[in-house]
Amino acid sequence: MATSTPRVDPQQIGQLSSPVFRIIGQVTAQPQPTQIIVASPTTGGEMISLTNVQTSSNVNYELQAWYELVCRANDFGDAGFLVLDSVKCVFPPGESISVAGVVALQQLSSKFTEIM
């Protein structure tokens, strides 16, 4: 699974050779039932907003929650993409995800493709 769906830096989405990829991001808004806005960290630690994110079904995302998103690049060359599946990152009480942790995971995943 890890080699067929690489976990990527959100800045690389437009240059991917694989049509299916994974990103980790925080859902910041859901303006329509089939659209979300995601903030995702780059390998430099900068949070960027991904605004043209379509969902494949009417899923109600929890705002400000972190998700790992399995996505498909847009066939039309647009900047957006389609979420095929998502998994909410659930943490024990009092714990949360750090941007540095997400960045480290992205960097390790690009070097060691067997990391899920």
MOPAC internal coordinates of N, CA, C and O (Angstrom, degrees):
PM7 1SCF
backbone

  N    0.0000 0     0.00 0     0.00 0    0    0    0
  C    1.4564 1     0.00 0     0.00 0    1    0    0
  C    1.5242 1   110.50 1     0.00 0    2    1    0
  O    1.2310 1   120.22 1   137.75 1    3    2    1
  N    1.3389 1   117.18 1   -42.25 1    3    2    1
  C    1.4617 1   120.01 1  -175.40 1    5    3    2
  C    1.5161 1   112.14 1   -64.78 1    6    5    3
  O    1.2310 1   119.90 1   142.45 1    7    6    5
  N    1.3352 1   117.81 1   -37.55 1    7    6    5
  C    1.4593 1   119.07 1  -178.55 1    9    7    6
  C    1.5181 1   111.82 1   -76.64 1   10    9    7
  O    1.2310 1   119.85 1   152.82 1   11   10    9
  N    1.3245 1   117.90 1   -27.18 1   11   10    9
  C    1.4647 1   119.52 1  -179.24 1   13   11   10
  C    1.5235 1   112.31 1   -86.59 1   14   13   11
  O    1.2310 1   119.76 1   157.56 1   15   14   13
  N    1.3156 1   118.07 1   -22.44 1   15   14   13
  C    1.4662 1   121.24 1   176.86 1   17   15   14
  C    1.5217 1   108.98 1  -128.28 1   18   17   15
  O    1.2310 1   120.33 1   -94.52 1   19   18   17
  N    1.3160 1   116.97 1    85.48 1   19   18   17
  C    1.4650 1   119.60 1  -176.56 1   21   19   18
  C    1.5205 1   112.50 1   -67.24 1   22   21   19
  O    1.2310 1   120.99 1   -34.68 1   23   22   21
  N    1.3171 1   115.72 1   145.32 1   23   22   21
  C    1.4661 1   122.23 1   173.33 1   25   23   22
  C    1.5227 1   105.75 1   -87.27 1   26   25   23
  O    1.2310 1   119.84 1   -54.74 1   27   26   25
  N    1.3282 1   117.92 1   125.26 1   27   26   25
  C    1.4618 1   120.57 1  -169.88 1   29   27   26
  C    1.5239 1   112.99 1  -125.46 1   30   29   27
  O    1.2310 1   122.09 1   -19.48 1   31   30   29
  N    1.3058 1   113.61 1   160.52 1   31   30   29
  C    1.4601 1   123.21 1   169.45 1   33   31   30
  C    1.5300 1   106.11 1   -71.58 1   34   33   31
  O    1.2310 1   118.88 1   -46.72 1   35   34   33
  N    1.3234 1   119.74 1   133.28 1   35   34   33
  C    1.4700 1   120.37 1  -177.70 1   37   35   34
  C    1.5300 1   113.92 1   -60.81 1   38   37   35
  O    1.2310 1   119.63 1   158.53 1   39   38   37
  N    1.3312 1   118.31 1   -21.47 1   39   38   37
  C    1.4635 1   120.21 1   177.15 1   41   39   38
  C    1.5226 1   112.01 1   -72.29 1   42   41   39
  O    1.2310 1   119.55 1   164.24 1   43   42   41
  N    1.3338 1   118.46 1   -15.76 1   43   42   41
  C    1.4580 1   122.80 1  -177.87 1   45   43   42
  C    1.5224 1   113.42 1   -91.17 1   46   45   43
  O    1.2310 1   119.45 1   175.74 1   47   46   45
  N    1.3052 1   118.65 1    -4.26 1   47   46   45
  C    1.4628 1   121.46 1  -173.03 1   49   47   46
  C    1.5257 1   112.25 1   -55.50 1   50   49   47
  O    1.2310 1   119.53 1   138.46 1   51   50   49
  N    1.3213 1   118.51 1   -41.54 1   51   50   49
  C    1.4624 1   121.62 1  -178.95 1   53   51   50
  C    1.5117 1   114.64 1   -69.95 1   54   53   51
  O    1.2310 1   119.44 1   162.69 1   55   54   53
  N    1.3346 1   118.67 1   -17.31 1   55   54   53
  C    1.4631 1   121.65 1  -176.60 1   57   55   54
  C    1.5265 1   113.59 1  -111.93 1   58   57   55
  O    1.2310 1   119.53 1  -167.02 1   59   58   57
  N    1.3105 1   118.51 1    12.98 1   59   58   57
  C    1.4625 1   121.04 1  -175.89 1   61   59   58
  C    1.5163 1   112.10 1   -72.00 1   62   61   59
  O    1.2310 1   121.08 1   -37.14 1   63   62   61
  N    1.3363 1   115.53 1   142.86 1   63   62   61
  C    1.4622 1   119.88 1   173.76 1   65   63   62
  C    1.5258 1   110.57 1   -88.27 1   66   65   63
  O    1.2310 1   120.47 1   159.24 1   67   66   65
  N    1.3156 1   116.70 1   -20.76 1   67   66   65
  C    1.4575 1   121.73 1   178.78 1   69   67   66
  C    1.5308 1   109.46 1   -93.44 1   70   69   67
  O    1.2310 1   119.72 1   -49.45 1   71   70   69
  N    1.3362 1   118.14 1   130.55 1   71   70   69
  C    1.4672 1   118.95 1   179.59 1   73   71   70
  C    1.5263 1   113.18 1   -73.34 1   74   73   71
  O    1.2310 1   120.01 1   160.66 1   75   74   73
  N    1.3319 1   117.59 1   -19.34 1   75   74   73
  C    1.4610 1   121.86 1  -179.70 1   77   75   74
  C    1.5273 1   107.97 1  -115.43 1   78   77   75
  O    1.2310 1   120.76 1   -45.06 1   79   78   77
  N    1.3269 1   116.15 1   134.94 1   79   78   77
  C    1.4594 1   121.39 1  -176.50 1   81   79   78
  C    1.5224 1   109.63 1  -150.90 1   82   81   79
  O    1.2310 1   120.94 1    -9.21 1   83   82   81
  N    1.3363 1   115.80 1   170.79 1   83   82   81
  C    1.4624 1   121.64 1   177.92 1   85   83   82
  C    1.5226 1   109.35 1  -124.35 1   86   85   83
  O    1.2310 1   121.03 1   -37.24 1   87   86   85
  N    1.3204 1   115.64 1   142.76 1   87   86   85
  C    1.4611 1   121.23 1   171.28 1   89   87   86
  C    1.5270 1   108.15 1  -135.10 1   90   89   87
  O    1.2310 1   121.45 1   -23.42 1   91   90   89
  N    1.3159 1   114.84 1   156.58 1   91   90   89
  C    1.4577 1   121.06 1   173.35 1   93   91   90
  C    1.5170 1   106.47 1  -110.84 1   94   93   91
  O    1.2310 1   120.64 1   -50.85 1   95   94   93
  N    1.3177 1   116.39 1   129.15 1   95   94   93
  C    1.4523 1   119.25 1  -178.63 1   97   95   94
  C    1.5146 1   112.33 1  -156.77 1   98   97   95
  O    1.2310 1   121.87 1   -11.67 1   99   98   97
  N    1.3075 1   114.02 1   168.33 1   99   98   97
  C    1.4598 1   122.61 1   179.78 1  101   99   98
  C    1.5222 1   108.11 1  -105.18 1  102  101   99
  O    1.2310 1   120.36 1   -56.72 1  103  102  101
  N    1.3288 1   116.92 1   123.28 1  103  102  101
  C    1.4644 1   120.85 1   178.05 1  105  103  102
  C    1.5257 1   107.70 1   -74.09 1  106  105  103
  O    1.2310 1   120.75 1   -61.91 1  107  106  105
  N    1.3331 1   116.18 1   118.09 1  107  106  105
  C    1.4662 1   120.24 1  -176.90 1  109  107  106
  C    1.5220 1   112.85 1  -102.22 1  110  109  107
  O    1.2310 1   120.14 1   159.36 1  111  110  109
  N    1.3349 1   117.34 1   -20.64 1  111  110  109
  C    1.4704 1   120.52 1   178.96 1  113  111  110
  C    1.5236 1   109.17 1  -160.90 1  114  113  111
  O    1.2310 1   121.39 1   -22.83 1  115  114  113
  N    1.3271 1   114.94 1   157.17 1  115  114  113
  C    1.4570 1   121.93 1   173.68 1  117  115  114
  C    1.5279 1   106.88 1  -136.33 1  118  117  115
  O    1.2310 1   120.81 1   -99.11 1  119  118  117
  N    1.3593 1   116.05 1    80.89 1  119  118  117
  C    1.4630 1   119.45 1  -174.64 1  121  119  118
  C    1.5265 1   114.30 1   -65.66 1  122  121  119
  O    1.2310 1   120.26 1   154.98 1  123  122  121
  N    1.3316 1   117.11 1   -25.02 1  123  122  121
  C    1.4617 1   122.12 1   177.90 1  125  123  122
  C    1.5236 1   107.66 1  -138.73 1  126  125  123
  O    1.2310 1   119.79 1   -20.32 1  127  126  125
  N    1.3372 1   118.01 1   159.68 1  127  126  125
  C    1.4685 1   119.50 1  -179.68 1  129  127  126
  C    1.5287 1   113.71 1   -59.12 1  130  129  127
  O    1.2310 1   119.75 1   154.51 1  131  130  129
  N    1.3268 1   118.07 1   -25.49 1  131  130  129
  C    1.4627 1   121.26 1  -178.90 1  133  131  130
  C    1.5273 1   112.83 1  -113.02 1  134  133  131
  O    1.2310 1   120.09 1  -156.24 1  135  134  133
  N    1.3233 1   117.44 1    23.76 1  135  134  133
  C    1.4623 1   120.69 1   179.45 1  137  135  134
  C    1.5255 1   109.68 1  -143.95 1  138  137  135
  O    1.2310 1   121.02 1   -42.83 1  139  138  137
  N    1.3373 1   115.66 1   137.17 1  139  138  137
  C    1.4620 1   120.63 1   175.12 1  141  139  138
  C    1.5257 1   109.61 1  -130.43 1  142  141  139
  O    1.2310 1   121.24 1   -19.72 1  143  142  141
  N    1.3161 1   115.24 1   160.28 1  143  142  141
  C    1.4603 1   122.41 1   172.45 1  145  143  142
  C    1.5228 1   105.90 1  -115.73 1  146  145  143
  O    1.2310 1   121.11 1   -51.16 1  147  146  145
  N    1.3327 1   115.48 1   128.84 1  147  146  145
  C    1.4556 1   121.77 1  -173.64 1  149  147  146
  C    1.5237 1   109.93 1  -122.26 1  150  149  147
  O    1.2310 1   120.35 1   -45.84 1  151  150  149
  N    1.3232 1   116.93 1   134.16 1  151  150  149
  C    1.4657 1   122.40 1   170.82 1  153  151  150
  C    1.5201 1   106.76 1  -100.39 1  154  153  151
  O    1.2310 1   120.80 1   -55.56 1  155  154  153
  N    1.3299 1   116.07 1   124.44 1  155  154  153
  C    1.4566 1   120.43 1  -177.14 1  157  155  154
  C    1.5186 1   109.74 1  -133.33 1  158  157  155
  O    1.2310 1   119.84 1   -41.63 1  159  158  157
  N    1.3307 1   117.90 1   138.37 1  159  158  157
  C    1.4614 1   119.87 1  -178.22 1  161  159  158
  C    1.5254 1   112.81 1   -80.63 1  162  161  159
  O    1.2310 1   121.13 1   -39.12 1  163  162  161
  N    1.3256 1   115.44 1   140.88 1  163  162  161
  C    1.4624 1   121.62 1   173.75 1  165  163  162
  C    1.5242 1   108.14 1   -83.87 1  166  165  163
  O    1.2310 1   120.53 1    -9.02 1  167  166  165
  N    1.3259 1   116.60 1   170.98 1  167  166  165
  C    1.4652 1   119.14 1   178.36 1  169  167  166
  C    1.5234 1   111.38 1   -65.25 1  170  169  167
  O    1.2310 1   119.98 1   163.54 1  171  170  169
  N    1.3287 1   117.65 1   -16.46 1  171  170  169
  C    1.4571 1   121.24 1   174.79 1  173  171  170
  C    1.5197 1   113.13 1   -84.48 1  174  173  171
  O    1.2310 1   120.22 1   177.44 1  175  174  173
  N    1.3420 1   117.19 1    -2.56 1  175  174  173
  C    1.4566 1   121.38 1   179.03 1  177  175  174
  C    1.5131 1   114.50 1    89.20 1  178  177  175
  O    1.2310 1   120.13 1  -179.64 1  179  178  177
  N    1.3318 1   117.37 1     0.36 1  179  178  177
  C    1.4677 1   121.57 1   179.81 1  181  179  178
  C    1.5278 1   109.43 1   -83.58 1  182  181  179
  O    1.2310 1   120.49 1   -47.66 1  183  182  181
  N    1.3249 1   116.67 1   132.34 1  183  182  181
  C    1.4632 1   120.45 1   176.42 1  185  183  182
  C    1.5221 1   108.62 1   -83.51 1  186  185  183
  O    1.2310 1   120.56 1   -53.88 1  187  186  185
  N    1.3369 1   116.53 1   126.12 1  187  186  185
  C    1.4560 1   119.71 1   175.94 1  189  187  186
  C    1.5194 1   108.66 1  -117.37 1  190  189  187
  O    1.2310 1   121.29 1   -29.20 1  191  190  189
  N    1.3172 1   115.15 1   150.80 1  191  190  189
  C    1.4570 1   121.52 1  -177.96 1  193  191  190
  C    1.5201 1   109.78 1   -96.67 1  194  193  191
  O    1.2310 1   120.57 1   -53.08 1  195  194  193
  N    1.3183 1   116.51 1   126.92 1  195  194  193
  C    1.4630 1   123.25 1   176.52 1  197  195  194
  C    1.5249 1   106.41 1  -105.28 1  198  197  195
  O    1.2310 1   120.95 1   -69.80 1  199  198  197
  N    1.3369 1   115.79 1   110.20 1  199  198  197
  C    1.4614 1   119.30 1  -169.88 1  201  199  198
  C    1.5180 1   114.73 1  -100.30 1  202  201  199
  O    1.2310 1   119.06 1   156.66 1  203  202  201
  N    1.3046 1   119.40 1   -23.34 1  203  202  201
  C    1.4582 1   121.24 1  -176.39 1  205  203  202
  C    1.5268 1   109.62 1  -101.56 1  206  205  203
  O    1.2310 1   120.89 1  -117.84 1  207  206  205
  N    1.3300 1   115.91 1    62.16 1  207  206  205
  C    1.4591 1   122.07 1  -176.74 1  209  207  206
  C    1.5239 1   108.46 1  -110.11 1  210  209  207
  O    1.2310 1   120.77 1   -66.11 1  211  210  209
  N    1.3164 1   116.14 1   113.89 1  211  210  209
  C    1.4600 1   121.76 1   179.69 1  213  211  210
  C    1.5205 1   109.42 1   -97.65 1  214  213  211
  O    1.2310 1   120.48 1   -34.16 1  215  214  213
  N    1.3218 1   116.69 1   145.84 1  215  214  213
  C    1.4595 1   121.04 1   176.66 1  217  215  214
  C    1.5164 1   108.90 1  -107.72 1  218  217  215
  O    1.2310 1   121.08 1   -29.32 1  219  218  217
  N    1.3301 1   115.54 1   150.68 1  219  218  217
  C    1.4597 1   119.87 1  -175.63 1  221  219  218
  C    1.5228 1   113.04 1   -81.97 1  222  221  219
  O    1.2310 1   120.42 1   168.62 1  223  222  221
  N    1.3147 1   116.80 1   -11.38 1  223  222  221
  C    1.4646 1   119.83 1   178.62 1  225  223  222
  C    1.5222 1   108.77 1  -149.97 1  226  225  223
  O    1.2310 1   121.04 1    -9.40 1  227  226  225
  N    1.3065 1   115.62 1   170.60 1  227  226  225
  C    1.4652 1   120.37 1  -179.38 1  229  227  226
  C    1.5273 1   110.43 1   -80.17 1  230  229  227
  O    1.2310 1   120.95 1  -103.51 1  231  230  229
  N    1.3149 1   115.79 1    76.49 1  231  230  229
  C    1.4602 1   122.17 1   179.09 1  233  231  230
  C    1.5168 1   108.25 1   -96.25 1  234  233  231
  O    1.2310 1   120.52 1   -47.38 1  235  234  233
  N    1.3196 1   116.62 1   132.62 1  235  234  233
  C    1.4626 1   120.44 1   174.84 1  237  235  234
  C    1.5205 1   108.26 1   -90.88 1  238  237  235
  O    1.2310 1   120.85 1   -73.05 1  239  238  237
  N    1.3166 1   115.98 1   106.95 1  239  238  237
  C    1.4600 1   121.53 1   179.61 1  241  239  238
  C    1.5219 1   109.76 1   -83.56 1  242  241  239
  O    1.2310 1   120.89 1   -34.91 1  243  242  241
  N    1.3197 1   115.90 1   145.09 1  243  242  241
  C    1.4559 1   120.96 1   175.30 1  245  243  242
  C    1.5266 1   107.96 1   -80.55 1  246  245  243
  O    1.2310 1   120.68 1   -59.52 1  247  246  245
  N    1.3268 1   116.30 1   120.48 1  247  246  245
  C    1.4591 1   120.18 1  -178.62 1  249  247  246
  C    1.5235 1   110.54 1   -66.48 1  250  249  247
  O    1.2310 1   120.87 1   -37.37 1  251  250  249
  N    1.3088 1   115.94 1   142.63 1  251  250  249
  C    1.4649 1   126.53 1  -178.05 1  253  251  250
  C    1.5247 1   113.07 1    72.11 1  254  253  251
  O    1.2310 1   119.70 1  -177.50 1  255  254  253
  N    1.3258 1   118.18 1     2.50 1  255  254  253
  C    1.4647 1   120.99 1   176.37 1  257  255  254
  C    1.5278 1   109.54 1   -87.05 1  258  257  255
  O    1.2310 1   120.75 1   -26.82 1  259  258  257
  N    1.3330 1   116.18 1   153.18 1  259  258  257
  C    1.4596 1   122.66 1   179.06 1  261  259  258
  C    1.5234 1   109.29 1   -94.69 1  262  261  259
  O    1.2310 1   120.93 1   -39.71 1  263  262  261
  N    1.3280 1   115.82 1   140.29 1  263  262  261
  C    1.4568 1   122.66 1   179.75 1  265  263  262
  C    1.5194 1   109.78 1  -135.88 1  266  265  263
  O    1.2310 1   121.03 1   -29.54 1  267  266  265
  N    1.3309 1   115.64 1   150.46 1  267  266  265
  C    1.4587 1   119.80 1   164.06 1  269  267  266
  C    1.5198 1   104.78 1   -98.29 1  270  269  267
  O    1.2310 1   120.69 1   -54.62 1  271  270  269
  N    1.3206 1   116.28 1   125.38 1  271  270  269
  C    1.4574 1   122.35 1  -174.78 1  273  271  270
  C    1.5222 1   110.00 1  -112.13 1  274  273  271
  O    1.2310 1   120.65 1   -52.73 1  275  274  273
  N    1.3263 1   116.37 1   127.27 1  275  274  273
  C    1.4601 1   121.56 1   171.53 1  277  275  274
  C    1.5229 1   105.34 1   -93.89 1  278  277  275
  O    1.2310 1   120.73 1   -58.19 1  279  278  277
  N    1.3273 1   116.21 1   121.81 1  279  278  277
  C    1.4650 1   120.85 1  -169.22 1  281  279  278
  C    1.5207 1   112.09 1  -127.83 1  282  281  279
  O    1.2310 1   121.58 1   -19.47 1  283  282  281
  N    1.3181 1   114.58 1   160.53 1  283  282  281
  C    1.4616 1   122.09 1   174.23 1  285  283  282
  C    1.5172 1   107.41 1  -122.49 1  286  285  283
  O    1.2310 1   121.10 1   -48.58 1  287  286  285
  N    1.3249 1   115.50 1   131.42 1  287  286  285
  C    1.4594 1   120.68 1   179.15 1  289  287  286
  C    1.5198 1   110.14 1   -64.87 1  290  289  287
  O    1.2310 1   120.80 1   -30.55 1  291  290  289
  N    1.3178 1   116.07 1   149.45 1  291  290  289
  C    1.4544 1   122.52 1   179.08 1  293  291  290
  C    1.5209 1   109.81 1   -69.28 1  294  293  291
  O    1.2310 1   120.16 1   -48.44 1  295  294  293
  N    1.3251 1   117.30 1   131.56 1  295  294  293
  C    1.4667 1   122.37 1  -179.73 1  297  295  294
  C    1.5173 1   113.43 1   -71.77 1  298  297  295
  O    1.2310 1   119.88 1   164.36 1  299  298  297
  N    1.3080 1   117.84 1   -15.64 1  299  298  297
  C    1.4597 1   120.99 1  -172.35 1  301  299  298
  C    1.5203 1   113.52 1   -96.48 1  302  301  299
  O    1.2310 1   119.99 1  -173.05 1  303  302  301
  N    1.3273 1   117.62 1     6.95 1  303  302  301
  C    1.4548 1   120.81 1   178.76 1  305  303  302
  C    1.5136 1   113.99 1    80.74 1  306  305  303
  O    1.2310 1   120.14 1  -176.09 1  307  306  305
  N    1.3273 1   117.33 1     3.91 1  307  306  305
  C    1.4588 1   120.28 1   177.13 1  309  307  306
  C    1.5278 1   109.31 1   -72.18 1  310  309  307
  O    1.2310 1   121.16 1   -13.06 1  311  310  309
  N    1.3049 1   115.39 1   166.94 1  311  310  309
  C    1.4645 1   120.50 1  -178.97 1  313  311  310
  C    1.5216 1   112.16 1   -75.69 1  314  313  311
  O    1.2310 1   119.52 1   164.61 1  315  314  313
  N    1.3109 1   118.53 1   -15.39 1  315  314  313
  C    1.4538 1   121.27 1  -174.87 1  317  315  314
  C    1.5097 1   113.49 1   -82.56 1  318  317  315
  O    1.2310 1   121.42 1    -3.86 1  319  318  317
  N    1.3351 1   114.88 1   176.14 1  319  318  317
  C    1.4498 1   121.19 1   177.86 1  321  319  318
  C    1.5201 1   109.24 1  -154.05 1  322  321  319
  O    1.2310 1   120.95 1   -10.78 1  323  322  321
  N    1.3257 1   115.79 1   169.22 1  323  322  321
  C    1.4560 1   123.49 1  -176.42 1  325  323  322
  C    1.5274 1   109.52 1  -110.58 1  326  325  323
  O    1.2310 1   120.56 1   -48.57 1  327  326  325
  N    1.3230 1   116.54 1   131.43 1  327  326  325
  C    1.4634 1   121.41 1   175.67 1  329  327  326
  C    1.5237 1   107.79 1   -83.32 1  330  329  327
  O    1.2310 1   120.72 1   -60.78 1  331  330  329
  N    1.3271 1   116.23 1   119.22 1  331  330  329
  C    1.4587 1   121.29 1   178.35 1  333  331  330
  C    1.5244 1   111.61 1   -87.72 1  334  333  331
  O    1.2310 1   121.02 1   145.34 1  335  334  333
  N    1.3250 1   115.65 1   -34.66 1  335  334  333
  C    1.4616 1   120.94 1  -179.14 1  337  335  334
  C    1.5252 1   108.24 1  -157.56 1  338  337  335
  O    1.2310 1   120.68 1   -23.34 1  339  338  337
  N    1.2999 1   116.31 1   156.66 1  339  338  337
  C    1.4645 1   119.79 1   178.92 1  341  339  338
  C    1.5200 1   109.58 1  -146.36 1  342  341  339
  O    1.2310 1   121.66 1   -31.80 1  343  342  341
  N    1.3303 1   114.42 1   148.20 1  343  342  341
  C    1.4550 1   121.75 1   176.74 1  345  343  342
  C    1.5156 1   107.14 1  -129.41 1  346  345  343
  O    1.2310 1   120.91 1   -57.11 1  347  346  345
  N    1.3239 1   115.86 1   122.89 1  347  346  345
  C    1.4603 1   120.02 1   178.12 1  349  347  346
  C    1.5254 1   108.98 1   -72.81 1  350  349  347
  O    1.2310 1   120.80 1   -44.82 1  351  350  349
  N    1.3215 1   116.07 1   135.18 1  351  350  349
  C    1.4667 1   121.90 1   176.34 1  353  351  350
  C    1.5275 1   107.58 1   -81.57 1  354  353  351
  O    1.2310 1   120.37 1   -71.66 1  355  354  353
  N    1.3139 1   116.89 1   108.34 1  355  354  353
  C    1.4614 1   122.64 1  -176.84 1  357  355  354
  C    1.5279 1   108.33 1  -101.91 1  358  357  355
  O    1.2310 1   120.91 1   -48.92 1  359  358  357
  N    1.3216 1   115.86 1   131.08 1  359  358  357
  C    1.4578 1   121.91 1  -177.58 1  361  359  358
  C    1.5207 1   110.17 1  -120.81 1  362  361  359
  O    1.2310 1   120.52 1   -27.33 1  363  362  361
  N    1.3325 1   116.60 1   152.67 1  363  362  361
  C    1.4649 1   119.81 1   174.74 1  365  363  362
  C    1.5290 1   110.03 1   -61.97 1  366  365  363
  O    1.2310 1   119.98 1   -22.83 1  367  366  365
  N    1.3314 1   117.65 1   157.17 1  367  366  365
  C    1.4666 1   120.53 1   179.15 1  369  367  366
  C    1.5317 1   111.39 1   -53.05 1  370  369  367
  O    1.2310 1   121.08 1   -45.44 1  371  370  369
  N    1.3191 1   115.54 1   134.56 1  371  370  369
  C    1.4525 1   121.75 1   178.54 1  373  371  370
  C    1.5180 1   115.00 1    85.47 1  374  373  371
  O    1.2310 1   119.73 1   176.27 1  375  374  373
  N    1.3412 1   118.11 1    -3.73 1  375  374  373
  C    1.4580 1   120.97 1   179.42 1  377  375  374
  C    1.5194 1   110.00 1  -111.93 1  378  377  375
  O    1.2310 1   120.95 1   -26.56 1  379  378  377
  N    1.3328 1   115.78 1   153.44 1  379  378  377
  C    1.4633 1   120.84 1   177.38 1  381  379  378
  C    1.5180 1   108.42 1  -147.83 1  382  381  379
  O    1.2310 1   120.85 1    -6.26 1  383  382  381
  N    1.3043 1   115.97 1   173.74 1  383  382  381
  C    1.4591 1   121.71 1   179.14 1  385  383  382
  C    1.5244 1   108.88 1   -89.66 1  386  385  383
  O    1.2310 1   120.79 1   -32.33 1  387  386  385
  N    1.3086 1   116.09 1   147.67 1  387  386  385
  C    1.4623 1   119.43 1   176.06 1  389  387  386
  C    1.5206 1   108.94 1  -108.38 1  390  389  387
  O    1.2310 1   120.68 1   -32.09 1  391  390  389
  N    1.3141 1   116.30 1   147.91 1  391  390  389
  C    1.4605 1   120.82 1   177.37 1  393  391  390
  C    1.5255 1   109.25 1   -61.01 1  394  393  391
  O    1.2310 1   120.16 1   140.45 1  395  394  393
  N    1.3153 1   117.31 1   -39.55 1  395  394  393
  C    1.4674 1   120.88 1   178.77 1  397  395  394
  C    1.5302 1   111.03 1   -60.60 1  398  397  395
  O    1.2310 1   120.44 1   142.96 1  399  398  397
  N    1.3275 1   116.77 1   -37.04 1  399  398  397
  C    1.4590 1   120.70 1   177.71 1  401  399  398
  C    1.5166 1   112.52 1   -66.11 1  402  401  399
  O    1.2310 1   120.35 1   138.00 1  403  402  401
  N    1.3212 1   116.93 1   -42.00 1  403  402  401
  C    1.4646 1   121.24 1   177.99 1  405  403  402
  C    1.5247 1   109.95 1   -64.08 1  406  405  403
  O    1.2310 1   120.35 1   136.09 1  407  406  405
  N    1.3220 1   116.93 1   -43.91 1  407  406  405
  C    1.4632 1   121.56 1   179.67 1  409  407  406
  C    1.5292 1   110.05 1   -61.95 1  410  409  407
  O    1.2310 1   120.14 1   135.78 1  411  410  409
  N    1.3200 1   117.34 1   -44.22 1  411  410  409
  C    1.4641 1   120.68 1   179.00 1  413  411  410
  C    1.5241 1   110.89 1   -61.79 1  414  413  411
  O    1.2310 1   120.10 1   139.07 1  415  414  413
  N    1.3273 1   117.41 1   -40.93 1  415  414  413
  C    1.4607 1   121.16 1   178.39 1  417  415  414
  C    1.5240 1   111.03 1   -63.82 1  418  417  415
  O    1.2310 1   119.92 1   138.04 1  419  418  417
  N    1.3346 1   117.75 1   -41.96 1  419  418  417
  C    1.4632 1   121.13 1   177.86 1  421  419  418
  C    1.5231 1   110.81 1   -61.78 1  422  421  419
  O    1.2310 1   120.27 1   136.34 1  423  422  421
  N    1.3249 1   117.10 1   -43.66 1  423  422  421
  C    1.4597 1   120.94 1  -178.49 1  425  423  422
  C    1.5264 1   111.17 1   -67.16 1  426  425  423
  O    1.2310 1   120.20 1   137.13 1  427  426  425
  N    1.3260 1   117.22 1   -42.87 1  427  426  425
  C    1.4620 1   119.98 1   177.56 1  429  427  426
  C    1.5230 1   111.57 1   -64.77 1  430  429  427
  O    1.2310 1   120.44 1   139.70 1  431  430  429
  N    1.3284 1   116.77 1   -40.30 1  431  430  429
  C    1.4610 1   120.96 1  -179.28 1  433  431  430
  C    1.5199 1   111.93 1   -63.70 1  434  433  431
  O    1.2310 1   120.09 1   145.68 1  435  434  433
  N    1.3339 1   117.43 1   -34.32 1  435  434  433
  C    1.4642 1   119.39 1   179.60 1  437  435  434
  C    1.5283 1   111.38 1   -73.78 1  438  437  435
  O    1.2310 1   120.04 1   152.55 1  439  438  437
  N    1.3299 1   117.52 1   -27.45 1  439  438  437
  C    1.4680 1   120.86 1   179.41 1  441  439  438
  C    1.5235 1   112.28 1   -87.37 1  442  441  439
  O    1.2310 1   120.68 1   145.37 1  443  442  441
  N    1.3292 1   116.30 1   -34.63 1  443  442  441
  C    1.4561 1   121.83 1  -177.08 1  445  443  442
  C    1.5229 1   108.26 1  -124.92 1  446  445  443
  O    1.2310 1   120.64 1   -87.54 1  447  446  445
  N    1.3260 1   116.38 1    92.46 1  447  446  445
  C    1.4700 1   120.98 1  -172.33 1  449  447  446
  C    1.5221 1   113.60 1   -66.46 1  450  449  447
  O    1.2310 1   119.62 1   164.20 1  451  450  449
  N    1.3301 1   118.34 1   -15.80 1  451  450  449
  C    1.4599 1   119.47 1   179.50 1  453  451  450
  C    1.5230 1   112.64 1   -77.56 1  454  453  451
  O    1.2310 1   120.08 1   170.19 1  455  454  453
  N    1.3436 1   117.45 1    -9.81 1  455  454  453
  C    1.4673 1   120.90 1   177.43 1  457  455  454
  C    1.5191 1   108.81 1   -71.34 1  458  457  455
  O    1.2310 1   120.42 1   -52.72 1  459  458  457
  N    1.2859 1   116.80 1   127.28 1  459  458  457
  C    1.4550 1   120.31 1   178.92 1  461  459  458
  C    1.4669 1   107.26 1   -89.58 1  462  461  459
  O    1.2310 1   120.10 1   180.00 1  463  462  461

